[in-house]
Amino acid sequence: MVFLNCIMIILWLLIVPFLIGILIINQLVKDEETDLLTVFVCGGITMMAIFYLLVIPMQIVHLSLATLTMSWGILMMVICALSLFFNRHRFGDILKSNFGKIKLLSWFAILIIVLILAQAFILASYQHEDSDDAFYIANATTAVATDSIFQFDPYTGTRVETFPANYVYSPFPIYIAMFSKLLLIHPTIIAHTILPAVLIPLAYAVLALIGKKMFPGNVSAVLYFLFFLCVLNIFGNFSVYTNSTFLLVRIWQGKAVLANIILPVILYFSFRSMQGKDKFSEWSLLFACALSACLVSSMGIILAPIMIFCLGFAFAVRNRNVRTLVYSIICCAPCILFGILRIVQL
């Protein structure tokens, strides 16, 4: 059973996001280089965005968690199959070029990788009990036990009589519940052990991409940037509200994912899409980031559109291109829509 669990973890949390990311980078965005960090980030964001598009209508019509899991899983497999088909002649070159870069890593780069993996290992290996888990992880556990989506109160186990608008428009616990079904592992173990091992490296992958955007062509500067952030995070637990605490203590919670992954990745894709080239593929990735922000936290519904609009306005003024602002508002549309629905139903 443990061997099967490991196979499923590798499949759904590593292979699937990489295949989806390769399809996006090569066939949609058409980057000159298939960078594995960009692939991993694009794949993870796309998986969350597609899940959000499925879970909202399904929970409104009271479909089961099993139906949601099967629908999302089949869709992911179809996208992976398309990736394998379209890139069947390119995988050798992709792996060769990226492994060639790995062989050329300096001792300083290896030190940073060890620091990042150590942070992930400590949180995945040791137990942290958080009071917020009494609701969020209990919601995931309730969803798995009842095969439902927000139909039962996690505190009492009784069927809810009113639509819990505060939470259903940011159903990250259901995302955890779905992976529990796919990986055949209890939701609490998924949250406290499996997700930190994936989300902490993903957060640093986003920071590495931002560093490459800030210091183009300067590998040493990017490495110093990552090392400085590693040190800040390791010694950043001077309050329960710091970004570092959310990253290294409770990254499985949606608000921690928002602060450490979604908002930084919005910054990265904003700089990619708002350069004045008006590429649909770049803007579609920013749109997917907005959907992911809605998924992970109700604050994402508020903060993501503010961030996208402000960046869009700044780039529109800088480039003297009103289309940048228009496209930014379109990317904010999911957050605006679900924000209005949440206010109406409160």
Order of alpha helices (4+ residues) and beta strands (2+ residues): alpha-alpha-alpha-alpha-alpha-alpha-alpha-alpha-alpha-alpha-alpha-alpha-alpha-alpha-alpha-alpha-alpha
